[in-house]
Amino acid sequence: MATFGEKIKELRKKAGLTLDQLGEMTGSSKSYVWELENKNPPRPSADKIDRIAKALGVTSDYLMDERADLATAEDEAFFRKYKGLDPSVKEQIRRITETFKK
């Protein structure tokens, strides 16, 4: 079970992001991101959690729940993005997934 900070650090590194880059993506400073990764317990606002989750391609629930599954969180984040797509793009994605099923 990974903590909030461990998850952020792991996902940030997996994405190839520096502390500065994640900070810029989330409207935070490098030192703030470092504190979230290393302080126990961190005390981020709900808005910061949401911004970080979106930047890292997961859900805020995943970051906050030590028992949450990464694959499920990534799927949920994908479906959230999918819902906002133009219908023609959704149709293209459906056709692509049908090709993979064959």
N, CA, C and O atoms as a GROMACS GRO file, in nm:
protein
  408
    1MET      N    1   0.084  -0.118   0.000
    1MET     CA    2   0.000   0.000   0.000
    1MET      C    3   0.088   0.125   0.000
    1MET      O    4   0.174   0.141   0.086
    2ALA      N    5   0.066   0.210  -0.096
    2ALA     CA    6   0.147   0.331  -0.108
    2ALA      C    7   0.072   0.450  -0.050
    2ALA      O    8  -0.050   0.458  -0.055
    3THR      N    9   0.148   0.542   0.006
    3THR     CA   10   0.090   0.663   0.061
    3THR      C   11   0.065   0.764  -0.051
    3THR      O   12   0.109   0.746  -0.164
    4PHE      N   13  -0.007   0.870  -0.017
    4PHE     CA   14  -0.035   0.979  -0.110
    4PHE      C   15   0.095   1.029  -0.175
    4PHE      O   16   0.104   1.037  -0.297
    5GLY      N   17   0.193   1.061  -0.094
    5GLY     CA   18   0.320   1.113  -0.145
    5GLY      C   19   0.394   1.013  -0.231
    5GLY      O   20   0.451   1.049  -0.334
    6GLU      N   21   0.394   0.888  -0.190
    6GLU     CA   22   0.462   0.784  -0.267
    6GLU      C   23   0.397   0.767  -0.404
    6GLU      O   24   0.466   0.746  -0.504
    7LYS      N   25   0.265   0.776  -0.407
    7LYS     CA   26   0.194   0.763  -0.535
    7LYS      C   27   0.228   0.878  -0.629
    7LYS      O   28   0.254   0.857  -0.747
    8ILE      N   29   0.229   0.999  -0.575
    8ILE     CA   30   0.262   1.114  -0.659
    8ILE      C   31   0.403   1.100  -0.715
    8ILE      O   32   0.426   1.119  -0.835
    9LYS      N   33   0.496   1.066  -0.630
    9LYS     CA   34   0.637   1.051  -0.672
    9LYS      C   35   0.650   0.943  -0.779
    9LYS      O   36   0.716   0.963  -0.881
   10GLU      N   37   0.587   0.829  -0.755
   10GLU     CA   38   0.595   0.718  -0.850
   10GLU      C   39   0.534   0.756  -0.985
   10GLU      O   40   0.594   0.731  -1.090
   11LEU      N   41   0.416   0.816  -0.983
   11LEU     CA   42   0.349   0.855  -1.108
   11LEU      C   43   0.424   0.966  -1.179
   11LEU      O   44   0.433   0.967  -1.302
   12ARG      N   45   0.479   1.060  -1.104
   12ARG     CA   46   0.556   1.170  -1.163
   12ARG      C   47   0.678   1.115  -1.236
   12ARG      O   48   0.706   1.155  -1.349
   13LYS      N   49   0.749   1.024  -1.171
   13LYS     CA   50   0.868   0.965  -1.232
   13LYS      C   51   0.830   0.878  -1.352
   13LYS      O   52   0.900   0.880  -1.454
   14LYS      N   53   0.723   0.804  -1.341
   14LYS     CA   54   0.676   0.720  -1.451
   14LYS      C   55   0.644   0.805  -1.574
   14LYS      O   56   0.666   0.762  -1.687
   15ALA      N   57   0.591   0.926  -1.550
   15ALA     CA   58   0.558   1.017  -1.659
   15ALA      C   59   0.680   1.095  -1.708
   15ALA      O   60   0.671   1.168  -1.807
   16GLY      N   61   0.793   1.079  -1.640
   16GLY     CA   62   0.915   1.150  -1.679
   16GLY      C   63   0.912   1.298  -1.646
   16GLY      O   64   0.975   1.379  -1.714
   17LEU      N   65   0.838   1.333  -1.541
   17LEU     CA   66   0.824   1.473  -1.502
   17LEU      C   67   0.916   1.507  -1.386
   17LEU      O   68   0.939   1.426  -1.296
   18THR      N   69   0.968   1.628  -1.388
   18THR     CA   70   1.046   1.678  -1.275
   18THR      C   71   0.949   1.741  -1.175
   18THR      O   72   0.831   1.760  -1.205
   19LEU      N   73   1.000   1.772  -1.058
   19LEU     CA   74   0.919   1.843  -0.960
   19LEU      C   75   0.870   1.976  -1.017
   19LEU      O   76   0.755   2.014  -0.998
   20ASP      N   77   0.959   2.046  -1.087
   20ASP     CA   78   0.923   2.174  -1.150
   20ASP      C   79   0.810   2.157  -1.251
   20ASP      O   80   0.714   2.233  -1.252
   21GLN      N   81   0.822   2.056  -1.336
   21GLN     CA   82   0.722   2.035  -1.440
   21GLN      C   83   0.584   2.004  -1.381
   21GLN      O   84   0.484   2.060  -1.424
   22LEU      N   85   0.581   1.915  -1.283
   22LEU     CA   86   0.452   1.884  -1.221
   22LEU      C   87   0.397   2.007  -1.150
   22LEU      O   88   0.276   2.032  -1.152
   23GLY      N   89   0.485   2.084  -1.088
   23GLY     CA   90   0.442   2.207  -1.025
   23GLY      C   91   0.378   2.303  -1.124
   23GLY      O   92   0.273   2.360  -1.097
   24GLU      N   93   0.442   2.321  -1.239
   24GLU     CA   94   0.387   2.409  -1.342
   24GLU      C   95   0.252   2.360  -1.393
   24GLU      O   96   0.161   2.439  -1.415
   25MET      N   97   0.240   2.229  -1.411
   25MET     CA   98   0.116   2.171  -1.462
   25MET      C   99   0.000   2.187  -1.365
   25MET      O  100  -0.117   2.188  -1.405
   26THR      N  101   0.032   2.201  -1.237
   26THR     CA  102  -0.072   2.204  -1.134
   26THR      C  103  -0.085   2.338  -1.063
   26THR      O  104  -0.161   2.352  -0.968
   27GLY      N  105  -0.010   2.438  -1.111
   27GLY     CA  106  -0.015   2.569  -1.047
   27GLY      C  107   0.048   2.570  -0.909
   27GLY      O  108   0.005   2.642  -0.820
   28SER      N  109   0.152   2.488  -0.893
   28SER     CA  110   0.221   2.475  -0.764
   28SER      C  111   0.370   2.503  -0.783
   28SER      O  112   0.418   2.512  -0.896
   29SER      N  113   0.439   2.517  -0.675
   29SER     CA  114   0.584   2.535  -0.680
   29SER      C  115   0.653   2.399  -0.669
   29SER      O  116   0.593   2.300  -0.627
   30LYS      N  117   0.779   2.397  -0.708
   30LYS     CA  118   0.861   2.276  -0.696
   30LYS      C  119   0.866   2.231  -0.550
   30LYS      O  120   0.854   2.112  -0.520
   31SER      N  121   0.884   2.327  -0.459
   31SER     CA  122   0.895   2.292  -0.318
   31SER      C  123   0.764   2.236  -0.262
   31SER      O  124   0.764   2.150  -0.175
   32TYR      N  125   0.651   2.287  -0.313
   32TYR     CA  126   0.522   2.236  -0.267
   32TYR      C  127   0.504   2.090  -0.310
   32TYR      O  128   0.459   2.007  -0.232
   33VAL      N  129   0.539   2.061  -0.435
   33VAL     CA  130   0.528   1.922  -0.483
   33VAL      C  131   0.621   1.832  -0.402
   33VAL      O  132   0.583   1.721  -0.366
   34TRP      N  133   0.742   1.880  -0.373
   34TRP     CA  134   0.836   1.802  -0.291
   34TRP      C  135   0.775   1.774  -0.154
   34TRP      O  136   0.784   1.662  -0.103
   35GLU      N  137   0.713   1.875  -0.093
   35GLU     CA  138   0.650   1.857   0.038
   35GLU      C  139   0.539   1.753   0.031
   35GLU      O  140   0.526   1.670   0.121
   36LEU      N  141   0.458   1.756  -0.075
   36LEU     CA  142   0.352   1.657  -0.089
   36LEU      C  143   0.409   1.516  -0.099
   36LEU      O  144   0.353   1.422  -0.043
   37GLU      N  145   0.519   1.503  -0.168
   37GLU     CA  146   0.580   1.371  -0.185
   37GLU      C  147   0.649   1.322  -0.058
   37GLU      O  148   0.657   1.202  -0.035
   38ASN      N  149   0.698   1.413   0.024
   38ASN     CA  150   0.784   1.374   0.135
   38ASN      C  151   0.732   1.401   0.275
   38ASN      O  152   0.780   1.340   0.371
   39LYS      N  153   0.635   1.491   0.291
   39LYS     CA  154   0.583   1.519   0.425
   39LYS      C  155   0.476   1.418   0.462
   39LYS      O  156   0.402   1.370   0.376
   40ASN      N  157   0.471   1.386   0.588
   40ASN     CA  158   0.370   1.291   0.632
   40ASN      C  159   0.298   1.345   0.754
   40ASN      O  160   0.364   1.368   0.855
   41PRO      N  161   0.172   1.367   0.751
   41PRO     CA  162   0.085   1.359   0.633
   41PRO      C  163   0.084   1.491   0.557
   41PRO      O  164   0.096   1.598   0.618
   42PRO      N  165   0.071   1.485   0.425
   42PRO     CA  166   0.060   1.609   0.348
   42PRO      C  167  -0.078   1.670   0.371
   42PRO      O  168  -0.170   1.600   0.412
   43ARG      N  169  -0.092   1.798   0.345
   43ARG     CA  170  -0.220   1.865   0.367
   43ARG      C  171  -0.261   1.947   0.244
   43ARG      O  172  -0.274   2.069   0.253
   44PRO      N  173  -0.282   1.881   0.130
   44PRO     CA  174  -0.322   1.955   0.011
   44PRO      C  175  -0.472   1.987   0.013
   44PRO      O  176  -0.552   1.919   0.078
   45SER      N  177  -0.508   2.091  -0.059
   45SER     CA  178  -0.650   2.124  -0.074
   45SER      C  179  -0.713   2.027  -0.174
   45SER      O  180  -0.642   1.960  -0.249
   46ALA      N  181  -0.843   2.021  -0.175
   46ALA     CA  182  -0.914   1.935  -0.270
   46ALA      C  183  -0.883   1.978  -0.414
   46ALA      O  184  -0.870   1.893  -0.503
   47ASP      N  185  -0.871   2.108  -0.436
   47ASP     CA  186  -0.839   2.158  -0.569
   47ASP      C  187  -0.702   2.110  -0.613
   47ASP      O  188  -0.685   2.069  -0.728
   48LYS      N  189  -0.603   2.114  -0.525
   48LYS     CA  190  -0.467   2.068  -0.560
   48LYS      C  191  -0.466   1.919  -0.589
   48LYS      O  192  -0.400   1.874  -0.682
   49ILE      N  193  -0.539   1.843  -0.508
   49ILE     CA  194  -0.546   1.698  -0.531
   49ILE      C  195  -0.604   1.671  -0.669
   49ILE      O  196  -0.552   1.587  -0.742
   50ASP      N  197  -0.710   1.741  -0.704
   50ASP     CA  198  -0.774   1.724  -0.835
   50ASP      C  199  -0.679   1.761  -0.948
   50ASP      O  200  -0.669   1.688  -1.047
   51ARG      N  201  -0.609   1.872  -0.935
   51ARG     CA  202  -0.514   1.915  -1.039
   51ARG      C  203  -0.400   1.814  -1.057
   51ARG      O  204  -0.361   1.783  -1.169
   52ILE      N  205  -0.350   1.765  -0.946
   52ILE     CA  206  -0.240   1.668  -0.952
   52ILE      C  207  -0.288   1.538  -1.015
   52ILE      O  208  -0.220   1.480  -1.099
   53ALA      N  209  -0.405   1.492  -0.974
   53ALA     CA  210  -0.461   1.369  -1.031
   53ALA      C  211  -0.478   1.382  -1.182
   53ALA      O  212  -0.440   1.291  -1.256
   54LYS      N  213  -0.534   1.492  -1.227
   54LYS     CA  214  -0.552   1.512  -1.371
   54LYS      C  215  -0.419   1.517  -1.444
   54LYS      O  216  -0.404   1.458  -1.551
   55ALA      N  217  -0.322   1.586  -1.388
   55ALA     CA  218  -0.190   1.596  -1.451
   55ALA      C  219  -0.122   1.460  -1.461
   55ALA      O  220  -0.046   1.436  -1.555
   56LEU      N  221  -0.149   1.372  -1.365
   56LEU     CA  222  -0.085   1.241  -1.363
   56LEU      C  223  -0.171   1.132  -1.425
   56LEU      O  224  -0.130   1.016  -1.430
   57GLY      N  225  -0.291   1.168  -1.472
   57GLY     CA  226  -0.376   1.072  -1.543
   57GLY      C  227  -0.444   0.969  -1.454
   57GLY      O  228  -0.469   0.856  -1.497
   58VAL      N  229  -0.474   1.008  -1.331
   58VAL     CA  230  -0.544   0.919  -1.238
   58VAL      C  231  -0.659   0.997  -1.174
   58VAL      O  232  -0.685   1.112  -1.209
   59THR      N  233  -0.727   0.934  -1.082
   59THR     CA  234  -0.835   1.001  -1.010
   59THR      C  235  -0.784   1.048  -0.874
   59THR      O  236  -0.685   0.997  -0.822
   60SER      N  237  -0.853   1.146  -0.820
   60SER     CA  238  -0.816   1.194  -0.686
   60SER      C  239  -0.842   1.084  -0.583
   60SER      O  240  -0.770   1.075  -0.483
   61ASP      N  241  -0.943   1.002  -0.605
   61ASP     CA  242  -0.970   0.890  -0.514
   61ASP      C  243  -0.850   0.796  -0.506
   61ASP      O  244  -0.815   0.748  -0.398
   62TYR      N  245  -0.787   0.771  -0.620
   62TYR     CA  246  -0.670   0.684  -0.621
   62TYR      C  247  -0.558   0.742  -0.534
   62TYR      O  248  -0.495   0.671  -0.456
   63LEU      N  249  -0.535   0.872  -0.548
   63LEU     CA  250  -0.427   0.934  -0.471
   63LEU      C  251  -0.454   0.929  -0.322
   63LEU      O  252  -0.361   0.913  -0.243
   64MET      N  253  -0.579   0.942  -0.283
   64MET     CA  254  -0.613   0.952  -0.140
   64MET      C  255  -0.631   0.816  -0.072
   64MET      O  256  -0.614   0.806   0.050
   65ASP      N  257  -0.666   0.713  -0.148
   65ASP     CA  258  -0.694   0.582  -0.090
   65ASP      C  259  -0.572   0.491  -0.104
   65ASP      O  260  -0.534   0.455  -0.215
   66GLU      N  261  -0.511   0.456   0.007
   66GLU     CA  262  -0.391   0.373   0.004
   66GLU      C  263  -0.415   0.234  -0.055
   66GLU      O  264  -0.320   0.168  -0.096
   67ARG      N  265  -0.539   0.190  -0.058
   67ARG     CA  266  -0.571   0.057  -0.111
   67ARG      C  267  -0.616   0.059  -0.256
   67ARG      O  268  -0.640  -0.046  -0.315
   68ALA      N  269  -0.629   0.177  -0.316
   68ALA     CA  270  -0.682   0.190  -0.452
   68ALA      C  271  -0.588   0.129  -0.555
   68ALA      O  272  -0.466   0.127  -0.536
   69ASP      N  273  -0.645   0.081  -0.662
   69ASP     CA  274  -0.572   0.013  -0.768
   69ASP      C  275  -0.538   0.112  -0.880
   69ASP      O  276  -0.626   0.185  -0.927
   70LEU      N  277  -0.413   0.117  -0.923
   70LEU     CA  278  -0.370   0.211  -1.026
   70LEU      C  279  -0.440   0.187  -1.159
   70LEU      O  280  -0.483   0.283  -1.223
   71ALA      N  281  -0.452   0.064  -1.202
   71ALA     CA  282  -0.514   0.037  -1.332
   71ALA      C  283  -0.658   0.087  -1.334
   71ALA      O  284  -0.702   0.144  -1.434
   72THR      N  285  -0.730   0.068  -1.228
   72THR     CA  286  -0.868   0.116  -1.220
   72THR      C  287  -0.872   0.268  -1.225
   72THR      O  288  -0.958   0.326  -1.292
   73ALA      N  289  -0.781   0.333  -1.155
   73ALA     CA  290  -0.777   0.480  -1.153
   73ALA      C  291  -0.743   0.535  -1.291
   73ALA      O  292  -0.802   0.634  -1.334
   74GLU      N  293  -0.651   0.471  -1.362
   74GLU     CA  294  -0.617   0.515  -1.497
   74GLU      C  295  -0.735   0.498  -1.592
   74GLU      O  296  -0.761   0.583  -1.676
   75ASP      N  297  -0.808   0.386  -1.577
   75ASP     CA  298  -0.927   0.363  -1.659
   75ASP      C  299  -1.033   0.469  -1.632
   75ASP      O  300  -1.093   0.522  -1.726
   76GLU      N  301  -1.057   0.500  -1.506
   76GLU     CA  302  -1.156   0.600  -1.471
   76GLU      C  303  -1.118   0.737  -1.526
   76GLU      O  304  -1.204   0.811  -1.574
   77ALA      N  305  -0.990   0.772  -1.519
   77ALA     CA  306  -0.944   0.900  -1.573
   77ALA      C  307  -0.963   0.902  -1.725
   77ALA      O  308  -1.002   1.005  -1.780
   78PHE      N  309  -0.935   0.790  -1.792
   78PHE     CA  310  -0.954   0.782  -1.936
   78PHE      C  311  -1.102   0.800  -1.972
   78PHE      O  312  -1.134   0.877  -2.063
   79PHE      N  313  -1.190   0.732  -1.902
   79PHE     CA  314  -1.333   0.741  -1.932
   79PHE      C  315  -1.387   0.882  -1.906
   79PHE      O  316  -1.477   0.927  -1.976
   80ARG      N  317  -1.332   0.950  -1.807
   80ARG     CA  318  -1.372   1.088  -1.781
   80ARG      C  319  -1.336   1.176  -1.901
   80ARG      O  320  -1.415   1.260  -1.943
   81LYS      N  321  -1.216   1.157  -1.956
   81LYS     CA  322  -1.175   1.232  -2.075
   81LYS      C  323  -1.261   1.193  -2.195
   81LYS      O  324  -1.302   1.278  -2.273
   82TYR      N  325  -1.287   1.064  -2.208
   82TYR     CA  326  -1.365   1.012  -2.320
   82TYR      C  327  -1.504   1.076  -2.324
   82TYR      O  328  -1.553   1.111  -2.432
   83LYS      N  329  -1.567   1.089  -2.210
   83LYS     CA  330  -1.701   1.147  -2.204
   83LYS      C  331  -1.707   1.287  -2.262
   83LYS      O  332  -1.811   1.328  -2.314
   84GLY      N  333  -1.598   1.362  -2.254
   84GLY     CA  334  -1.596   1.499  -2.304
   84GLY      C  335  -1.557   1.513  -2.450
   84GLY      O  336  -1.551   1.624  -2.502
   85LEU      N  337  -1.531   1.402  -2.516
   85LEU     CA  338  -1.488   1.407  -2.656
   85LEU      C  339  -1.606   1.430  -2.751
   85LEU      O  340  -1.721   1.402  -2.718
   86ASP      N  341  -1.573   1.482  -2.867
   86ASP     CA  342  -1.670   1.500  -2.974
   86ASP      C  343  -1.722   1.362  -3.018
   86ASP      O  344  -1.645   1.266  -3.020
   87PRO      N  345  -1.851   1.351  -3.053
   87PRO     CA  346  -1.906   1.221  -3.093
   87PRO      C  347  -1.830   1.153  -3.207
   87PRO      O  348  -1.819   1.031  -3.208
   88SER      N  349  -1.779   1.230  -3.302
   88SER     CA  350  -1.705   1.168  -3.413
   88SER      C  351  -1.574   1.105  -3.365
   88SER      O  352  -1.532   1.001  -3.416
   89VAL      N  353  -1.510   1.167  -3.267
   89VAL     CA  354  -1.387   1.110  -3.211
   89VAL      C  355  -1.420   0.984  -3.132
   89VAL      O  356  -1.346   0.886  -3.138
   90LYS      N  357  -1.530   0.987  -3.058
   90LYS     CA  358  -1.572   0.867  -2.985
   90LYS      C  359  -1.594   0.751  -3.080
   90LYS      O  360  -1.556   0.638  -3.051
   91GLU      N  361  -1.656   0.779  -3.195
   91GLU     CA  362  -1.681   0.674  -3.293
   91GLU      C  363  -1.549   0.617  -3.347
   91GLU      O  364  -1.538   0.496  -3.366
   92GLN      N  365  -1.452   0.702  -3.370
   92GLN     CA  366  -1.321   0.655  -3.416
   92GLN      C  367  -1.257   0.564  -3.311
   92GLN      O  368  -1.200   0.460  -3.345
   93ILE      N  369  -1.266   0.603  -3.187
   93ILE     CA  370  -1.209   0.522  -3.079
   93ILE      C  371  -1.280   0.387  -3.070
   93ILE      O  372  -1.215   0.284  -3.051
   94ARG      N  373  -1.411   0.387  -3.084
   94ARG     CA  374  -1.485   0.260  -3.081
   94ARG      C  375  -1.442   0.168  -3.195
   94ARG      O  376  -1.426   0.048  -3.175
   95ARG      N  377  -1.422   0.225  -3.315
   95ARG     CA  378  -1.378   0.144  -3.429
   95ARG      C  379  -1.238   0.088  -3.404
   95ARG      O  380  -1.211  -0.028  -3.437
   96ILE      N  381  -1.151   0.168  -3.347
   96ILE     CA  382  -1.015   0.122  -3.317
   96ILE      C  383  -1.018   0.007  -3.218
   96ILE      O  384  -0.947  -0.092  -3.235
   97THR      N  385  -1.101   0.019  -3.113
   97THR     CA  386  -1.107  -0.088  -3.013
   97THR      C  387  -1.166  -0.215  -3.072
   97THR      O  388  -1.127  -0.325  -3.034
   98GLU      N  389  -1.260  -0.202  -3.166
   98GLU     CA  390  -1.314  -0.321  -3.230
   98GLU      C  391  -1.206  -0.392  -3.310
   98GLU      O  392  -1.204  -0.516  -3.315
   99THR      N  393  -1.116  -0.317  -3.372
   99THR     CA  394  -1.006  -0.376  -3.448
   99THR      C  395  -0.915  -0.456  -3.355
   99THR      O  396  -0.868  -0.564  -3.392
  100PHE      N  397  -0.890  -0.405  -3.236
  100PHE     CA  398  -0.805  -0.476  -3.139
  100PHE      C  399  -0.871  -0.605  -3.092
  100PHE      O  400  -0.801  -0.702  -3.061
  101LYS      N  401  -1.002  -0.608  -3.086
  101LYS     CA  402  -1.072  -0.728  -3.038
  101LYS      C  403  -1.060  -0.843  -3.137
  101LYS      O  404  -1.068  -0.959  -3.098
  102LYS      N  405  -1.039  -0.812  -3.264
  102LYS     CA  406  -1.033  -0.916  -3.368
  102LYS      C  407  -0.906  -0.988  -3.366
  102LYS      O  408  -0.885  -1.078  -3.446
   0.00000   0.00000   0.00000
